[in-house]
């Protein structure tokens, strides 16, 4: 039976007790990865795009971080890349939501062959859930818009990728 998150293999029992240390280390490594969700890709438009939902029953909270790269390309082969680090914190206190989402500007990396590229991050509240959204904006007439992102979930709440 492999580990839960990474599918790491355990050593067979009876290997002169080496399997106890090895298998314990596999559990520790696997648990350290539990909050990561790596390499999600989604096509974007110039409108707000829902990326993922966080289950948020009454009197719960969640927080985490997103590492993202938004890539654009137009018919003239003008290319743009915006890489950002985003932090979020959300609370549902008996149906009253408190939400914060911020991009850390000091961590932005922007590569352009022409024009401008920005992103606005937001949280949409729902019934016992919140949805993380992004709205990109570029000065190019874009024919291709894509986001590639990784989420670090610093809570016990379930994420659903859309």
Secondary structure, 3 states (H helix, E strand, C coil): CCCCCCCCCCCCCCCCCHHHHHHHHHHHHHHHCCCEEEEEEEECCCCCEEEEEEECCCCEEEEEEEEEEEEEECCCCCEEEEEEEEEEEEEEECCEEEEEEEECHHHCEEEECCCCEEEEEEEEECCCEEEEEEEEEECCCCCEEEEEEEEEECCCCCEEEC
